[in-house]
């Protein structure tokens, strides 16, 4: 199994990028299918109102738990640089520290999210007709937060070591279980929206237990019995993890803010936007996967200060992303309506969802550029700089432009505002990548530059 771990400090960059990112795309596709399956079953079995409840509560779940996702990004940075430096003891030590810190934060955030579910939903302006189902769905998902981020963290560790194929095993199990359990819990046990949530956390829990057992048995990563980390380890992890977590929180809070604009247009627009967002989460998978891939690849090379190779990774990443996402955008223009109808049948909701996707589809390549270049910068440990770029992208550009254009043009302005922000934010991302001082960031002892 060790042969699945790649050394990105040598070899053909484009080949590495394609081979390494492919399994990540598939893994992300399978992970996304949790919510996809929930939405598909809920929308068809329970109706548009129930689908809206799941969509609104899912926004909150992502907002609260994204801080832990950000810590996973910090883990990818630190562990991939340790891998590049070939520092086995450092890798083992930081791996232990992440286990302790992530577990603690996950439990705390899960508890807070469960207790304050209804106030959080109220902040989004959740319609009263959706509140009860949304609150219950949200609380059940917070119960399973440790399972969700447990196996996501295992996947992050393996990717930092250059292995993107093994995580497919864990996610595949969870997906198969979720597909089987969803209709059983929703209709068979007559649990409604709650059934979708119970099916998801059950599948994730079993996948986590299998994943950790598999990795320990095959010795794919140097996990050990948890112990208290050193102050130095905690300091570095928090120094990277806090801004990295805030990056994700800024992104997801921005999405939540945009949802508040959407809800102002009523139930049909909420349902149409929810269906479009389910498709949007699938359509953006290649860009997300490439961002993760280049971050891991760049991290290993930054660990040995091979900056010329980091530059080439960025160039290949941007070009590959643009080509792939342009094709995706063109397909969306022609087939958007068919995708939206997978989730809902209400004609007004379908019309909005279709129009939204057709407008925003050709802007996908520009959003992908943000993922690639920010992934490269993040790999150096320049987390505060990426945080600033995300603040600009979401709060200076995307939310204000969405609110402004929707005020001018009605619900059509939602897509126009968001698409415009993708283009402008990609220019900011390139500007910092090209002229910023992120290359000066040093996490460990200096290495001779190549």
N, C-alpha and C positions, 0 to 999 in steps of 0.2 A: 504493500500500500504506500510505502514511502516514495515510490517512483512517481506517484501522483503529485508530489511537491516539486514545484519548479523553482529554479534559480534564475531570477529575472535580471541579474547583473551581467548576463552573457546570452548569446544566441540572437536569433532574428526577432526583432521587436514586433513587427506586424503579425508574425505567426504566433508569438506569445499572446498578443492581444486578442486575436481571434479565438485561439484554443482556450485561453483562460476565461475570457468574457462569456463564451457560449454557455457553459454550465451555470454561470451566475445569472444569465438571462433566464434560463429554464427554471432555476431555483426561485428567482424572483417571481416568475410567472406562476409557479405552483403556490408560492406564499400568497400572492395576490388572489389566487383562486379561492382562498378562504372567504374573503369578503364577496368575491364574485359569486360563489356558490350560495352564500347566504342571501345575497341580493336577488339572485335568480329564483331561488325557492320562495323567498319572502314576497317578492314582487308578483310572482305568478300564483302562489297559493293564498296570499293574504291581501294583496292589492297595493295600489300606489301609496296610500296613506301609511301603511306599515313599512314600505320601502323607504319612505321619507324619514320615518323614525329611526331606522337602522343607519341611514346615511348621516343624519345629524349626530347621533351618538358616536358613530365611528369617527367623526371629525374630532370629538372630544378625546376619544381614546388615543388617537394619534397625537393630539396636542400634549396630553399629560405624559404619555409614555415615550415621547420623542426625546426627552432628556436622556433616557437610558440608551436610546439608539445613538445619540451623540457620544455617549461614553464608549459605545462600540466602535465608533469612528476613531476615537482616541486610541483604543486598543489596537486597531488596524495600523495606525501610525507608529506606535511604539513597538509593537511586536514585529512588524515588517522590517523596521530599521534594525532591530536586534537580529532578525534572520539574515539580513544583508551583511551585518557585521560578524555573523557566525559566532555569536555570543550565547552559547547554550545555557549557561548559568543565569545570565541576565534575562533570557527569554523565560525560563522557569520561574524566576523570582517575580517578574512583572505579571506573568500569567496568574500566579497565586494572588497577587495584590488586586488584580481586576476582579477575580472571582469574589473575594470578600466585599469589595466596594460595590460592585454591581448588585449583588444579592441584597445588601442592606438597603440601597436606594430603591430597588424594585419593590421591596416589601413596603417601604414607607410610602412611595408614590401610589401603590395599589390601595393601601388603606385610605389615604387622603382622597383618592379618586372615588372610592366606594361611598365614603361618607358625604362628599359634596357633589354627588352626581346631579341632583336636581338643580342646585344653584348654577352649576356650570352650564347646564342645558338652557336655563333661563337667560343666561348672558347672550346666548346665540339667538334669542328670540324664537325659540322652538314653539310652533303652534300648539295650542292647548290640546288639540285633537291627537297630537303625536306624543305628548309629554310622558304619559304612563308607560307606553311601550319603549320609548327611547331611554327613560331612566332605568328600567329593568334590564334592558339589553346592555346598557353601559355598566351597571353594577356587576353583572355576571361576568363580563369580560375582564373587569378589574380583579376578580377573584383569581383568574388564570394568568395574571401578568408575569409571574415568575416562570411559568412554563414557556410562555411566548418568548421572553428574552433569554431564557436559559439556552434553548437550542439555537436561537439567533446568534448568541455569543459564541457558541461552539463553532458555528459556521464562520464567524469573523476570525476566530483563531486559526482555523484551517486555511482560510484565504490568505492570511498574513504569511503563512508558511508556503504559499504557492499552490495550494490544493483547493480547487473550486468544484471538483467532481464528487467528493465524498458527501458534502452537505445535501446533495440531491437525494441520498438515501433517506435522510431524516425527514425532509420535507415531503417526499413522495408518500411516506407512511401517513403523515398527518393529513395530506390531501385526500388520499383514498378513504381514510376513516371519516373525514368531514363530509365527503360526498355521500357516503353511506348513511351517516348519522343524521344529516340535515333533514331530509324528508321524514325520517323515522321520528325524530324529536318534535318537528314542527306539526306534522299531521298525525302520525301514528300515535304519539303520546299526547296529542292535542295541547302542546305547550306554546303554540304560536311563535311570536317573535322571540320569546325566551328560549324556545327550542333551538333556534339557530345559534344563539350564544352558548348554550350548554354543549351543543355538538362541537363547536369550535374549540372550546377550552379542553374538552375531553380528548379531542384529537391531538391538540398541542401538547397536553400533558404526557400522553403515551409516546409521542415523537421525541420529547425531551428525554424521557427515561431510556428509550432505546439509543438515542444519540450519545448520551454520556457513557452508557455501558459499552457501546461500540468503540468509541474513541479510546477509552481506558483499556479495553481488551486488546485492541490492535496497537496501542502505544503510538497513536498518531500525533499526540501533543503531550508535552511534559506536565500534565496536571498532577497535583500532589494533594495530600491532606491539607485543607485550608489552615493557615496560621496568620497571625496579625502581620500586616506588611510594615516595612520600615517607613520612617518619616520621609526619607528621600523618595521612595516609591510613591507614597501617598501624595507628596507634594507635586511630583511630575504629573501623575495621573490627574489630579484635580486641576493643575495648571492648564492641561490640555482638555480634560474632560468637561470642566465647567463651561468654557466658551464653546466647545463642540456641542455640548448638550443644549446650550442656549441657541446655537445655530439652528438646530432642529426645532426647538421650541418657537423660535422666531418664524420659521417656515410654516409650521403647523398652526401657530396662532394667526398668521396671515391668512391661511386657508380658512380658518374659523371666522375671521373678520369678513372675508369675501362671502362666506355662507350667510352672514348677517345681511349683506346686500341682497343676496338671492332670496332669502326668506321674505323680504319686503315686497316681493312681487306675487306672493301667494302660493298655494299648494301645487298648482300645475307646474309652475316654474321650478319649485323645489324638487318635485318628482322628476322632471325632465333633466334638471341639472344633476341630480343624484345619479340617474342612469348614465348620463354623459361622463360623470366623474369615474364611475366604475370602468367604463371603457377607456377613459383617459389614463387611469392607473395601469392598464394593460399596455396601452400604446407607448407609454413613456418608459417601459421596462428596458428596451435596448440602451437608452441614454443613461438610466440609473446603473445598469450593469457595467457599462463602459466606464462610468465615473468611479465605481468601486474597483474595477480592474486596473485602471491607470494609477489609482491611489496606492494599491498594493505594489504594483510594478515600480512606481516611482519611489515608494518608501524604501524598498530594498536597495535601490541605487543611491538614494540620498544617504543611506546608512554608510556607504563607502565613498561618498562625495563624488560620484560619477555624474557630473552635471551635464555633460554633453549627451549622455544617454537619456537623462531625464528630459532634456529638450526634445529629443526625437520621440520619446514616448508621448509627450504632449502633442506634437505635430501629427503623428499617426492617429492619436485618439480623436482629435478634432475632425480630421478628414474622414475617418471611418464613421464617426457619429453623424456628421452632416449628410453623408451619402445614405446611411441607413434610415435616419429620421425623415429625410426628404421623401423617400419611398413610402414610408409609413404615412406621412402627411397626405400624399397624393391619394393613397388608398382610402384614407378617411373621408376625403371629399366625395368620393363616389359611393361609399358603402356605409356611411354614418347611420342612415335611417334603419337599415337592417340590424345594426348593432343595438341601437336604442330600443328597438322593438323586442329584443330578447328579454328586457326587463319590465317594460310597461306597454300598455295598449291604448291608454287614454290619448286621444288625438292631439289635444293641445299640448300635453306634456311631451309627446313624441316630436311634435313640430319644433318646440323650443330646443330639446336635446339635440336634434339633428342640425338645426341652424347653428347652435353653439359649436359643435364639433367641426362643421364644415368651415367655419370662420377661423377657428384656432388651429386647425390641423397643419396648415403650412407654416405655422410659427414654431412648431416642435423642434426643428433643427437648432434654432437659436437658444431655446431653453437647454437643449443638450450641451451646447458649448459651455454654459455655466457649470454643468455637472463635471465636464472634463477638466476645465481649467481650475475650478475650485478644488477638485479632487487632487490635482497635482500640488497645489499650494498647501492643502491640508496635510499631505504626506510629509511635508517638511516640519510640521508641528506649528505652523503659523495660524493657530485656531482663531485668535482674536481678529485677525485680518479677514478671514473668511466669514466670521460673524458679522463684521462691518459690511461686507459685500452682500450678505443675506438681508441685513436690515435695509440696505438700499433697495435691493431687489423686491422685497415684499412690502415694506412699509413706506418707502419713498416713492416707489413706482407702482407695483401691482395693485395694492389695495386702493390708493388714491385714484389711479387711472380707471380702475373698474368702477368705483363709485361715481367718478366724474362722467365717464362715457355712458353709464347706465342712467344717470340723471338727464343727460342730453338725449339719448337715443332709446330709452326704455330698456327692456330686457336684452335687446340685441347688443347694447353697449357693454354687457358683461364680458362677452367673448372678445370684442374689439379692444377693450381696456386691458384685458389680460394678455392678449397677443402682442399688443404694443409694448407692454412691460417686458416680455420675453426678449424682444429685439434690443431694447435699450439696455437691459441688465447684462446682456452678453457683451456689450461694448465696455461696460464697467469691469466685467470679469477679465476681459482681454487686457485692458489697460493696467490692471494691477499685476496680472501675470507677467506682462512685458516689462513694466517699469518699477514694480514694487520691490521691497527688500526681503521678501520671504526666503530667499536663498541664504540669508545670513543666520537663519534660525538654527541653533545647535542644541540637540537634546542630550547628547552624550559627549564623550571625549572626541577631540578633533581627529580627523583622518586626512591623510594627504589627498588632495584633489587630483583627479585624472584628467 
